[in-house]
Amino acid sequence: MKLYYSAGSCSTSCHIVLEESGLPYEAIEIDWDNQNDPNIAVIEQLNPLGTLPVFLTESGLQLDQNIAIQTFVADLAQDSNLLPPLGTTKRAEANNWMSFVCSDLHKSIGGMFSIRMLSNDSNVQASLRTSMLEKANQYLDYMNKKLEGKDYLMGSTFIAADAYAFVVLGWTKWLEVPLTSYSNIEHYMARIAARPAVARVMKAEGLL
């Protein structure tokens, strides 16, 4: 299996899930800032949208969405407990968390990276940030309350959605969005960062 990723982006969550799975894989970094990176042309050919992640299975199937990749890997490595069994209420709950991270948390926090591309006017940028930050804090507050008394999103077991949430929440540092009001999230982030597989990925991607 082969994963094309960009360090620190949402594709890092797929890298973490693969490392947690224990399955053999190859991870290839795409350096968008280096136009001499030959893998940029590979991605543009594989994915017309030019986005990451791009994941190739052993059978040649290509997946380029986080949820699809993480679900595929988790189901392939069932002993890793990255997702509960199919057809169970626990699986539905895990899917619910994955959808929350993808549809709500990712968009609200990640959207702030695009503010400068939306307008050159500093006043407009400030207004956009205020609006986006308000929505992001709503989701952060929701998540903080849900984490009360839990190690991970589903309790004591780390699942694929935790990998995704960890990466997205990590963007708050780059965006100067404080998490000090969300103690459960801070402890959650530290707990995930301490996992050996996560530490290996962070080191491999130069994020430590």
N, C-alpha and C positions, 0 to 999 in steps of 0.2 A: 504494500500500500504506500501511497505517496501523497504528502500534504505540501502544498505551496502556501506559504504564510508570509505576513508582514509583521515584524516584531512589534508587540504591544497593541496590535489591532485586535478586532474581534476574532480573527483567525487564531490568535494565541489560545483561545478557549478550546479549539479543536486540537491543538497541539497538546494541551494539558490532558484532555480526555484520552487521546492516543497514548500518552505516557502512562496515565493511570491504568489503562486497559491491560498493559503488559504485552500487547500484540507487537509483532515486528512491523516497523514502518520506516519510511524515509521522510525527513522534514527538510524542505528547501526554502530558504528565505528569499523573498523578493525585495530588493532595495529600490523603491520608487525614486529615490533621490539620485540614484546613479544610473544615468541613461545608457551607460555601457554594460549594465547588467544584462547578460544574454537571456536570462529567464523572464524578463519583461516581455520579450517577443513571444515566448512560450505561452505565457498567460494570455496575451492578446489573441493568440491563435486558439487556445483552449476555450476561453470564455470571452465572447464578443463584448460583454459588459465591462471587461477589464477590471473586475473586482476579485477580491480574495475573501474567504479561502477558496482554493480549488483542490479537490480531493479525488484521487484515482484509486479505485479498488483493484484487487488482484485480477478480477475478471474484465477490467477495463471500463467499468461504469464510472462516469464522472458525476460528482456532486459538488455544488458550489454554494450551499446554504448551511449555516451553522447547525440548525436543528437537524437537518437531514443527515449531516456528517456525524454528529454526536450520537444520534439515535442508532445509526448504522453500526458504529463502533461499539456502543454499549450492548447492542443485541448480539454482536459477534463475540464479545467477551463477557458472557453472562456471569461468569464467576467473579468478575470485578465489582458487581452490584452497582454499576453506574446508572442503571435504570431498573425499577421493579419489573416483575414478570408481566407479559402482555395479558390483557383481559382482567386485570385487578384494579381495585379502586386506588391503590397506591400508584399504579402506572398512570392513571388519570390525573392524580395529584401532581406527579412528577411532570407530566405534560403541561399541566396548568402553570407550574413554575417556569418551565422552559418558555412557554408562550409569553408570560409576564416579562421575563428578562428580555426577550427578543422584541416584543411589540411595544412595551412601555418603557422599561428601564433603559434599554439600548438607545431608543429614539430620543428620549428626553435628555439624557446625559450626552450622548454622542452628537446630538444635533448642535450642541454649543460649539463644536469644532468648526462648524460651517458659518458662523455668524459673520465673519469678515468677508466671506464670499457673497453674502446676501446684500451687503451694503458697504459703501466706503464712508458713509456718514457716521461719525462717532456717536452722535446722539441716537441715531437709529440702532446702532450696534448695542448701545447701553440699554435701550428699551427692549430689544430682542432678548438680551441676556437676562434681564429682569423677569421677563415673561417665561423664558425657558427654565430659568432657575427655580421659579415658583412651582412649575409643574414637576421638575426633577425632585424638589424637596418633598412634594406630596408622595411620590413613589418611594423615596428614601424613608420617609416616616412610616409608610405602610410596611415596608420591608423590615424596618427596625423593630416594629411591634410584633411582626410575625416571627422574628428570630428570638423572642423572649424565651429563655429556658431551653434553647436548642443549640446544638453544635453546628448544624447545617440546616438547609432549607426544609428538609424532611425529617429532621431530628438528629439522630446520631450517625446516620450514614451519608457519606459524601456521594452526590450524584452529579450527572453531567451538567445540570442546571447550575450547580454551585461553581463549576469551572467557568461557565459563561458569566455568571453574576460577578465573580471575582475580577475578571478582566474588565468588565464595564465599570464596576465600582472603582477600580484602580485609575480610571481616567479622571476621576475627581481631583486627583493630585495635580495633574497637568493643567486642568481647567481652573484650578484654585477655588474649588468648591469644598469647603470644610465639612468634615464628617464628625466633628467633635460633639455635636448634639445627638449623635446616633451611636451610643456606646455599644449596643448589641452588634451593629454593623462593624465597628472597629475591631471588636473581639473576633468576630466572624472572619474578617479579612486576615487578621494575624494567624488565626487557626489554620486557614487554608494555605497561607504563605509558608507555614511550617511543614506542610506535607512534603515528603521527599520527592515525589513525582513533580509537584508544582515547582519546588526549588530547582530541580534539574532543568525544567523548561525555562524558567526565568533566567537561569544562568546561561543556557544555550542561546537565548534570544538577546542577551546583553542587557537585561532589565534589572539586574541586581546592583 
